[in-house]
Amino acid sequence: MSSGAPDFWVVLVPKESTEIRRQLSELTAKGGRVHHFDGRDLTTAQGVFRTFAETLRFPGYFGRNWDAVVDCLDDLCGEVTGGGIGIAGVVHGADVLLQTEHFPLFVSVLCQGADRANSAVDLDGDPLDRPAVAEHFVFEFRDFDPAEIAARVGQPDLTVTIGDGFVGAALDPEEWR
């Protein structure tokens, strides 16, 4: 999924974005999976851990912390990813998350997990024994204010871009490579 750039792992958009709907349809037509999340279930860190573990079928040993989310996003089972084709996680009603303390960290964690899943090499640069898995996350807002959202998401480890009808977030290569 790209909204102007292929490397945005997290895209924040107005509710019912026609471009996002088109891209989600393309993903499912190829056999990929779209997983839906209700923003109200993600207003606490524990809510994020519980909901992501249930929806994305994290293993029983999932540590219920941010680092464990990154690890599990990098190792999703084929049933969740459409046999490795790819996934998109869509957070509906993301407005409720905007002012939560963990929101910037949550976006960073999703970028970290997706960046690792989308790579065919490990953190040391060695080839993985699995193909890269396309993984993206979409936050849908009823009240979409790109400047406010970008300011809230912006942090040193992310590159945040405001585009036409979206805010995109990805890992800052200067910080992560």
N, C-alpha and C positions, 0 to 999 in steps of 0.2 A: 504494500500500500504506500503510495506516495502522494503527498499533497504539495507538489512543487519540488521535492527533493527525495531521492530514494533512500536516504539514510536517516530519516526521522523515524525513530522507533515508537515515539509517542506523539500523537496528533490530537490537539484540542480544538474542537469545532462547535459551531452552533448546532443545536438539536435538529435532526432531520437534514443534515447536509446532503445534498443530492450527489456530490462528488464522492463522499464517503460511502453512500448507499451503492453507488455504481461499483466502487472498488470491492466492497464486501460481497456483492453479487458475483463479481469476477472470481474472487477467491473461492466461494462455495461452488461455482461452476467447475472449477479445476479440481474439486475434491477437498479443499481446505476447510477448516472449521472456524466458525464464529461463535465465541462464547460471550454471554451477556452477564453484566454485573449491575446491580442496583446501587447507586452511590450511597444510599442510606445504610447499606450493609458495610460500608467501608469507612465510616466516620471515626473509627478508632484503629490503632495498629492491630489489636487482637481481632477486630472485625475483618480487616484485610487478610490476615493470616488464615482465619477460619474459612472465609468465603473463597479465597483463591485455592486453598487446599481442597475444598469440596468441589468447586467448579472445574478446576484443572487437574483433579485427581492426583494431587501430590502424594508421594509415598508415605506410609505410616510413620517413618522415621523423620519426617519433616520437623525441623527444630523450632518452628513458630517464631522466627525472628527475621529481620530484613536480609541478612546474609543467606539464610536458608531459602528465602524466596528467590533470590538471584540464582542460587544453585539449582533449585527445582525448575525454574523457567528455562534453564539451559539444558534440562534433561526431561522434557515432557514425553509421555508415551505416545506411540503412533496413533492410538485411538483418539487422543485429544488433538493431535496435529493433522489428522486426515492422512495417516500413513507417512508423515514427514513432509507433506505438501506445504503446510503452514497454518498459522492461526492468526486471528485478530480477536482481541479482547475489547469489548465495547462497554464502557461505563456510562450508563444512562443516569441522568440527573446529577451530573458531576458538580453542580452549583454548591451542593452541601459540603463538598470537600474543600472548596477553595480557601476557607478560613481555618481549616483544621491544622493543627501544629505539624502533623506528619505529611501533609500534601506535597511539599517540595521533595522530601526524602522518598516518598512513594513514587513520584515521577522518575526520580533518579534511579531507584531500584528497578523499575520497569525498563528503563533504558539500558541498565547494566545487563539484566537478564536477556533482553532481546538482542543486544549487541553480541553477547556470547553465543546465543542460539543461532544467530544469523551468520556465524563464523564457522569456517571449516577447520580452524586451527585452535589449539588451546592457548592459554594465557602465556605460555612459553614460546608459542609460534610453531609447535609441533602439530602435524596433521591429526585430526580426531578420527576415531573409528566409526563416525557417523556423518552423514551429510549435513550441511547447514540447513536450518529450519527457519523459514520466513516467519517472523513473529513481530506483531505490531499491536499497539494499544491505542484506543480512541476514547477520549473523554468528551461526552456530549453535554453542552451547557444550554439551558433555557435562556439565560441572560448572558449572551456572549460579548464580553468586553476584552478584545485581544490585548490591549495595553495592560489592563489589570491582571489578566491571566499570565501574560509573559513576565510581568514584574514579580508575581507570586511564585512562579516556577523557576525563574532565573536563579542560578547559584553557580559557584565556581566550576563545578565539574560538568556542567551542561552547556551546550550551544542551543540557544532558544531563538527562533526566528518567527517573526510575524509575517504571514503571507496573506494572500487574498482569500479571506474566509477561513483561516486556520492559524493556529500557533503550533509550531513543530519543535520538538525537543529531541536531542541526541547527545551522546557523550561528547565532551570536548576532547578532540584528539590530543591536544597539548597536555591535558591532565591524565589521560588514560592510556596513552601508547608509549 
